[in-house]
Amino acid sequence: MASFFCLNSEPRRTSTRSSNAQSFVGCLWFFQRSGKKGNVGLPEALRLNYGGGGEEYNLDRRCSSVESWTMFLEYDMGDQPAVSEGAGEEWRADMSQLFIGNKFASGSHSRIYRGIYKQRAVAVKLGRVPEQDENTRVLLEKQFSSEVALLSRLFHPNIVEFIAACKKPPVYCIITEYMSQGTLRMFLHKKEPYSLPIEMILRFALDISRGMLYLHSQGVIHRDLKSDNLLLNDEMCVKVADFGTSCLETQCRSTKGFMGTYRWMAPEMIKEKPYTRKVDVYSFGIVLWELATALVPFQEMTPVQAAYAVSHKNARPYLPADCSPALANLIRQCWSRNPAKRPDFSSIVSVLERFDECQRQTKSLLSNTKGPNSYELFRNFKSCVTSSSSEPIHS
C-alpha cells in the first residue's frame, strides 16, 4: 500500500538538525510496506522541520506535483527484484523508508526529486525506460546497472555518496546524498562574468581534481565531466556526480555512440577515435575555464557547431588576458589536442596545491600589520612565477 502527505505550509527554517530536511514543500510520497496497519507518521527529520504531522490522503486525491513515474514504485516489498546482476543486498533500497518530494531536475529519460530516506535528506533519481524502444531500453538498463555498480564502490569526500537503489521496470531508482546548493553550473549562472575570486576558483578546482584523481585511481573514466554534473553542498564543497555514462577504463572498448556532452567533449571522443582517461582531463580544462569566466563554453554556438569547431578547427573558449598565468597555463595543457600532452590528475592536484599555497602566503604577507617584508614578497613572487611556468606538467 502507498500513501502520501500533503504539507500545506512553508517549512520552518532552523539552523541545526532540521537543515537537511528543509525546502520540502508540497506533497511527499511515503511508500508503506504492504500489510502495515494504521496511520503513518512523518519521520523525525520532517517533524523537526514542519513542527507536526501531515494529513493522510488516498492516492487518487489531489496533489499535482507528484508525477506518475512514482506510481511504478508501489509494490509488495517481498517481490522486489534485484538491483542488478551481482549487486549486493546491502544496496537494495527499503522503499518503506522513502519519501519522494518535489522534482528539481530532469533529463530526457530521468527525473531527480528531493526526498527523505531513513530520516536523511536525499536526492532520488528516477529513470524510466521507454517500453516501445528496445534499443533505448537496453541502453538505459545497462547505464543503470553500470552506475549502481560504480557508485556502490566509490567512497571519497569529493564523490557524491551513493545510498541505495531499486529496480522496478520500467522505472529505476538511485538514491544519493542531497546536495543542497545545486550544480556548479547553477552557481556560476548567478555570478557576474569573471567575478569569482581566485581563492574560490582554486578551492573548487581542488575539490573537483581530487575527486577525479580518486576516480581514476579506481580505474574509472567519467566521460561526462561538466559543471552540470558537479554538485555543491551546504559547506560549498564540490562533489563529482552522475556516473550514468562512466565506465571502467579496461571496459571502455566502444568508441561509437553518443557519450558525454559536446561543449565539454574531448576531440578524440567527438571523432569517435580510441580514447583514454585523458578525455576527463580535457573536460576538466573546460570546467576550469568556466570557473575563471563564469560563462558557458561556446555559448555563441550550437552544441554541434561547438563539436565541429573543437574537432576540426582546434577551437577552444577564449581565455581572458587578465586570467592568472598559472591558471591559464594549466587550462591550456588540460585541453591540449594531443591527449599525451594533457597532465594526469595527480599532477593537476599538485600544481593547484602549490598555487593555492602561494596565494595564501602572499595574502598573509600583504595583511601583515607591520607592512610586508620586501624580501619575503620577492621570494614568494618567484615561487608564484615558477608555478605559472610554461614548462609542461604532464607525466
C-alpha positions as CSV (number, residue, x, y, z in Angstrom):
1,M,0.0,0.0,0.0
2,A,1.2,3.5,-0.7
3,S,0.1,6.8,0.9
4,F,1.2,10.4,0.9
5,F,1.1,13.5,2.9
6,C,0.2,17.0,1.6
7,L,2.1,19.5,3.6
8,N,0.5,22.9,3.2
9,S,2.8,25.3,5.0
10,E,6.2,26.5,4.2
11,P,8.9,24.7,6.3
12,R,10.1,26.3,9.5
13,R,13.8,27.1,9.0
14,T,16.1,26.1,11.7
15,S,19.9,26.2,11.9
16,T,20.7,22.8,13.3
17,R,19.2,19.3,12.9
18,S,16.4,20.2,10.6
19,S,18.6,21.9,8.0
20,N,18.9,18.8,5.9
21,A,15.2,18.3,5.7
22,Q,14.2,21.9,4.8
23,S,12.7,23.1,1.5
24,F,10.3,20.1,1.1
25,V,7.2,22.0,0.1
26,G,4.1,20.3,-1.3
27,C,3.5,16.6,-1.5
28,L,5.7,13.9,-0.1
29,W,5.1,10.3,-1.0
30,F,5.6,7.6,1.6
31,F,5.8,4.0,0.4
32,Q,4.3,1.9,3.1
33,R,5.2,-1.7,3.4
34,S,2.3,-3.9,2.3
35,G,0.2,-5.1,5.2
36,K,1.3,-2.5,7.7
37,K,-1.8,-1.2,9.5
38,G,-2.7,2.2,11.0
39,N,-1.8,5.7,10.1
40,V,1.7,6.6,9.1
41,G,3.5,9.4,10.8
42,L,6.1,11.7,9.4
43,P,9.7,10.7,10.2
44,E,11.7,12.7,12.8
45,A,13.6,14.6,10.1
46,L,10.3,16.0,8.8
47,R,8.6,16.5,12.1
48,L,11.5,18.7,13.2
49,N,11.1,20.8,10.1
50,Y,7.3,21.1,9.9
51,G,6.5,21.0,13.5
52,G,3.9,18.4,13.2
53,G,2.4,15.6,11.2
54,G,0.5,15.7,7.9
55,E,-3.0,14.8,6.7
56,E,-3.2,11.4,5.0
57,Y,-4.9,11.2,1.7
58,N,-5.9,8.5,-0.8
59,L,-3.8,8.0,-3.9
60,D,-6.5,9.3,-6.2
61,R,-6.8,12.6,-4.4
62,R,-5.2,16.0,-5.3
63,C,-1.6,17.0,-5.4
64,S,-0.5,17.6,-8.9
65,S,3.2,18.0,-8.1
66,V,3.6,14.2,-7.6
67,E,4.0,12.6,-11.0
68,S,3.1,9.3,-12.5
69,W,6.6,7.8,-12.5
70,T,6.5,7.3,-8.8
71,M,3.4,5.1,-9.1
72,F,5.6,2.3,-10.6
73,L,7.5,2.1,-7.2
74,E,4.4,0.9,-5.4
75,Y,4.7,-2.8,-4.8
76,D,5.0,-5.5,-2.2
77,M,8.5,-5.3,-0.8
78,G,8.7,-9.1,-0.8
79,D,8.6,-9.1,-4.6
80,Q,11.3,-6.5,-5.0
81,P,13.7,-7.6,-7.8
82,A,17.5,-7.4,-7.5
83,V,19.1,-4.1,-8.2
84,S,21.4,-5.5,-10.8
85,E,23.1,-8.8,-11.5
86,G,25.7,-9.5,-8.9
87,A,24.7,-6.4,-6.8
88,G,25.0,-6.7,-3.1
89,E,21.8,-6.9,-0.9
90,E,23.1,-4.0,1.2
91,W,22.4,-1.6,-1.7
92,R,18.8,-2.6,-2.1
93,A,16.5,0.3,-1.1
94,D,13.9,-0.2,1.6
95,M,11.0,1.5,-0.1
96,S,9.0,1.7,3.2
97,Q,11.6,4.3,4.4
98,L,11.4,6.5,1.3
99,F,9.6,9.8,0.9
100,I,9.7,11.4,-2.6
101,G,9.2,15.2,-2.7
102,N,9.2,17.8,-5.5
103,K,11.1,17.3,-8.7
104,F,14.0,19.7,-9.1
105,A,15.8,18.5,-12.3
106,S,15.1,16.3,-15.3
107,G,16.6,14.9,-18.4
108,S,15.4,13.0,-21.5
109,H,14.9,9.7,-19.6
110,S,15.3,10.7,-15.9
111,R,13.9,13.0,-13.2
112,I,15.5,13.9,-9.9
113,Y,13.4,14.6,-6.8
114,R,14.1,15.7,-3.3
115,G,13.4,13.0,-0.8
116,I,13.8,11.6,2.7
117,Y,15.3,8.1,3.1
118,K,15.7,6.7,6.6
119,Q,15.2,10.2,8.0
120,R,18.0,11.6,5.9
121,A,17.7,14.2,3.1
122,V,18.4,12.6,-0.2
123,A,18.2,13.0,-4.0
124,V,16.1,10.4,-5.8
125,K,16.9,9.8,-9.4
126,L,14.2,8.1,-11.3
127,G,14.8,6.7,-14.8
128,R,12.0,5.5,-16.9
129,V,12.7,3.1,-19.8
130,P,10.6,3.5,-23.0
131,E,8.9,0.1,-23.4
132,Q,8.4,0.6,-27.1
133,D,12.0,1.3,-28.0
134,E,14.1,-1.8,-27.5
135,N,17.5,-0.3,-28.3
136,T,16.9,2.6,-25.8
137,R,15.6,0.2,-23.2
138,V,18.7,-2.0,-23.4
139,L,21.0,1.1,-23.3
140,L,19.3,2.6,-20.3
141,E,19.2,-0.6,-18.3
142,K,22.9,-1.1,-19.0
143,Q,23.5,2.5,-17.8
144,F,21.5,1.9,-14.6
145,S,23.4,-1.3,-13.8
146,S,26.7,0.3,-14.6
147,E,26.0,3.5,-12.5
148,V,24.9,1.4,-9.4
149,A,27.9,-0.9,-9.8
150,L,30.3,2.0,-9.9
151,L,28.7,4.3,-7.3
152,S,28.5,1.5,-4.8
153,R,32.3,1.0,-4.7
154,L,33.3,4.7,-4.7
155,F,34.0,6.4,-1.3
156,H,35.6,9.8,-1.3
157,P,34.8,13.3,0.1
158,N,34.6,14.7,-3.4
159,I,32.4,12.0,-4.9
160,V,28.6,12.2,-4.3
161,E,27.7,9.5,-1.8
162,F,25.6,6.6,-3.1
163,I,23.0,5.4,-0.6
164,A,20.7,2.8,-2.2
165,A,18.9,1.8,-5.4
166,C,15.9,-0.2,-6.6
167,K,14.7,-1.6,-9.9
168,K,11.0,-1.8,-10.8
169,P,10.7,-1.8,-14.6
170,P,10.0,0.4,-16.3
171,V,11.3,2.7,-13.5
172,Y,14.8,2.6,-12.0
173,C,15.7,4.5,-8.8
174,I,19.1,5.6,-7.5
175,I,19.3,7.3,-4.1
176,T,22.2,9.6,-3.3
177,E,23.1,12.3,-0.7
178,Y,21.2,15.5,-1.2
179,M,23.5,18.4,-2.4
180,S,21.6,21.4,-1.2
181,Q,23.3,24.1,-3.2
182,G,22.7,22.5,-6.6
183,T,25.0,22.3,-9.6
184,L,28.2,24.3,-10.2
185,R,26.5,25.5,-13.4
186,M,23.6,26.9,-11.5
187,F,26.0,28.6,-9.1
188,L,28.1,30.2,-11.9
189,H,24.9,31.3,-13.7
190,K,24.1,33.6,-10.8
191,K,27.6,35.2,-10.9
192,E,28.8,38.1,-13.0
193,P,31.3,37.1,-15.7
194,Y,34.9,36.9,-14.4
195,S,33.8,37.7,-10.9
196,L,34.9,34.6,-8.9
197,P,37.9,35.3,-6.6
198,I,41.0,33.3,-7.3
199,E,40.6,31.7,-3.8
200,M,37.2,30.3,-4.7
201,I,38.4,29.1,-8.1
202,L,41.3,27.2,-6.5
203,R,39.1,25.7,-3.8
204,F,36.5,24.4,-6.3
205,A,39.2,23.2,-8.7
206,L,41.0,21.3,-6.0
207,D,37.7,19.6,-4.9
208,I,37.0,18.5,-8.5
209,S,40.5,17.4,-9.3
210,R,40.8,15.4,-6.0
211,G,37.6,13.7,-6.8
212,M,38.7,12.9,-10.3
213,L,42.2,11.7,-9.1
214,Y,40.4,9.2,-6.8
215,L,38.0,8.2,-9.7
216,H,40.9,7.5,-12.0
217,S,42.8,5.6,-9.2
218,Q,39.8,3.2,-9.2
219,G,40.2,2.7,-13.0
220,V,37.0,4.7,-13.8
221,I,36.6,7.2,-16.7
222,H,33.7,9.6,-16.0
223,R,33.2,10.5,-19.7
224,D,30.7,13.4,-18.9
225,L,32.6,15.7,-16.6
226,K,30.9,19.2,-16.8
227,S,29.6,21.9,-14.5
228,D,26.1,20.3,-14.6
229,N,27.5,17.1,-13.1
230,L,29.4,18.8,-10.2
231,L,27.3,19.4,-7.1
232,L,27.7,21.7,-4.1
233,N,26.7,21.0,-0.5
234,D,26.0,23.3,2.4
235,E,29.7,23.8,3.0
236,M,30.2,24.7,-0.6
237,C,32.3,21.6,-1.2
238,V,32.2,20.3,-4.8
239,K,31.5,16.7,-5.5
240,V,31.6,14.7,-8.8
241,A,28.2,13.2,-9.7
242,D,26.2,11.4,-12.4
243,F,28.0,8.2,-13.5
244,G,25.4,7.1,-16.0
245,T,27.9,7.2,-18.9
246,S,31.0,6.2,-16.8
247,C,32.9,3.0,-17.4
248,L,35.9,1.1,-16.2
249,E,38.9,2.0,-18.4
250,T,39.5,-1.6,-19.2
251,Q,36.0,-2.0,-20.5
252,C,35.7,1.2,-22.5
253,R,36.1,-0.6,-25.7
254,S,33.5,1.0,-27.9
255,T,34.3,4.4,-29.5
256,K,30.9,4.5,-31.2
257,G,27.7,6.2,-29.9
258,F,27.0,9.3,-28.0
259,M,28.8,9.6,-24.7
260,G,29.2,12.9,-22.9
261,T,28.2,16.5,-23.8
262,Y,29.6,18.2,-26.9
263,R,30.6,21.5,-25.2
264,W,32.9,19.6,-22.8
265,M,33.8,16.7,-25.0
266,A,37.4,15.9,-26.0
267,P,38.1,16.0,-29.8
268,E,39.1,12.3,-29.9
269,M,35.6,11.4,-28.5
270,I,33.9,13.7,-30.9
271,K,35.7,11.9,-33.8
272,E,34.9,8.5,-32.3
273,K,38.5,7.6,-32.0
274,P,40.1,5.4,-29.3
275,Y,40.4,7.3,-26.1
276,T,41.8,7.0,-22.5
277,R,41.1,8.7,-19.1
278,K,42.7,11.8,-20.6
279,V,39.2,12.7,-22.0
280,D,38.3,13.6,-18.4
281,V,41.3,15.9,-18.2
282,Y,40.2,17.8,-21.4
283,S,36.7,18.2,-19.8
284,F,38.3,19.4,-16.6
285,G,40.1,22.1,-18.6
286,I,36.8,23.4,-19.9
287,V,35.4,23.4,-16.3
288,L,38.4,25.4,-15.1
289,W,37.7,27.9,-17.9
290,E,34.1,28.0,-16.6
291,L,35.4,28.8,-13.1
292,A,37.6,31.5,-14.4
293,T,34.9,33.2,-16.5
294,A,31.5,32.1,-15.1
295,L,30.4,31.7,-18.7
296,V,29.0,28.8,-20.8
297,P,31.6,27.3,-23.1
298,F,31.0,28.1,-26.8
299,Q,27.7,29.8,-25.8
300,E,27.6,31.6,-29.2
301,M,27.4,28.2,-31.0
302,T,25.0,25.3,-31.0
303,P,26.4,22.1,-29.4
304,V,27.0,20.5,-32.9
305,Q,28.8,23.7,-34.1
306,A,31.0,23.6,-31.0
307,A,31.8,19.9,-31.6
308,Y,32.9,20.6,-35.2
309,A,34.9,23.7,-34.2
310,V,36.8,21.7,-31.5
311,S,37.4,18.6,-33.5
312,H,38.2,20.1,-37.0
313,K,39.4,23.6,-36.2
314,N,41.1,23.0,-32.8
315,A,38.9,25.8,-31.4
316,R,38.8,26.5,-27.6
317,P,36.9,29.0,-25.5
318,Y,38.6,32.4,-25.3
319,L,40.9,32.9,-22.3
320,P,40.7,36.5,-21.0
321,A,44.0,38.4,-20.9
322,D,43.8,39.0,-17.2
323,C,43.4,35.3,-16.3
324,S,46.1,34.2,-13.8
325,P,49.1,33.0,-15.8
326,A,49.3,29.8,-13.7
327,L,45.6,29.0,-14.2
328,A,45.7,29.9,-18.0
329,N,48.8,27.6,-18.5
330,L,47.0,24.7,-16.7
331,I,43.8,25.2,-18.7
332,R,45.8,25.1,-22.0
333,Q,47.6,22.0,-21.1
334,C,44.4,20.2,-20.0
335,W,42.6,20.9,-23.2
336,S,45.5,20.1,-25.5
337,R,44.5,18.4,-28.7
338,N,47.1,15.7,-28.1
339,P,45.9,13.5,-25.1
340,A,49.6,12.6,-24.3
341,K,50.3,16.3,-23.6
342,R,47.5,16.6,-21.1
343,P,48.6,16.2,-17.4
344,D,47.1,13.5,-15.2
345,F,45.1,14.4,-12.2
346,S,48.0,13.8,-9.7
347,S,50.0,16.5,-11.5
348,I,47.0,18.8,-11.6
349,V,46.3,18.4,-7.9
350,S,50.0,19.1,-7.2
351,V,50.1,22.3,-9.3
352,L,46.8,23.6,-7.8
353,E,48.0,22.9,-4.3
354,R,51.2,24.8,-4.9
355,F,49.3,27.7,-6.5
356,D,46.9,27.7,-3.6
357,E,49.7,27.8,-1.1
358,C,51.4,30.6,-3.0
359,Q,48.1,32.7,-2.9
360,R,47.7,32.1,0.8
361,Q,51.3,33.1,1.6
362,T,51.0,36.3,-0.5
363,K,47.7,37.2,1.2
364,S,49.3,36.6,4.6
365,L,52.3,38.8,3.8
366,L,50.1,41.6,2.5
367,S,47.9,41.6,5.5
368,N,50.9,41.9,7.9
369,T,50.1,44.8,10.2
370,K,53.8,45.8,10.3
371,G,53.9,46.0,6.5
372,P,55.1,43.4,4.0
373,N,58.8,42.4,4.0
374,S,60.1,43.2,0.5
375,Y,62.5,40.2,0.6
376,E,59.7,37.8,1.5
377,L,57.4,39.3,-1.1
378,F,60.1,38.9,-3.8
379,R,60.8,35.3,-2.8
380,N,57.1,34.5,-2.8
381,F,56.7,36.2,-6.2
382,K,59.5,33.9,-7.6
383,S,57.6,30.9,-6.3
384,C,54.4,32.1,-8.0
385,V,56.2,32.6,-11.2
386,T,57.6,29.1,-11.0
387,S,54.1,27.8,-10.5
388,S,52.9,29.6,-13.6
389,S,55.8,28.4,-15.8
390,S,55.0,27.3,-19.3
391,E,57.0,24.1,-18.6
392,P,54.8,21.0,-19.3
393,I,53.5,19.3,-16.2
394,H,52.2,16.1,-17.9
395,S,53.6,12.8,-16.7
